[in-house]
Amino acid sequence: MNIIAAAPHLNRKNWTGDNPEGTEPCICCGRPVRIDRPHREVALGKGGSAFLAFDTITDEIENRSDFVGCFTIGPYCARRVPARFVQLVND
């Protein structure tokens, strides 16, 4: 499985949970990310301490207890994460 330890520069202290309508907070910095246009997501595993490459995610991995899920990541933070762990979502 392709995983990388979550980078130490990730700063979750700015997570407010109070974002404008039509946005979700960036998993790294907490800034609002518009979800009504193409945006990026990352998948977290190992209890949130590792990124998962999207091409390795299967039903088996999603059903494991240490799979956390897919989360929105802002454009600036996405540049600091290796590209193979970031997926563009066109919802």
URVEN-V420198 format. One record per backbone hydrogen bond with DSSP energy under -0.5 kcal/mol. NH is the residue of the N-H (numbers start at 1). CO is the residue of the C=O. If there is no record, write none. Layout:
NH&CO, NH&CO
This chain:
3&1, 4&51, 6&49, 10&7, 12&10, 14&11, 15&12, 19&17, 23&20, 24&33, 26&31, 27&72, 30&26, 33&24, 35&22, 36&22, 39&89, 40&73, 41&87, 42&71, 43&52, 43&85, 44&69, 45&50, 47&66, 48&45, 49&45, 49&46, 50&45, 51&4, 52&43, 53&2, 54&84, 56&53, 57&54, 58&56, 62&58, 63&59, 64&61, 67&64, 68&44, 68&66, 69&44, 71&42, 73&40, 78&74, 79&75, 80&76, 80&77, 81&78, 85&82, 86&83, 87&41, 89&39
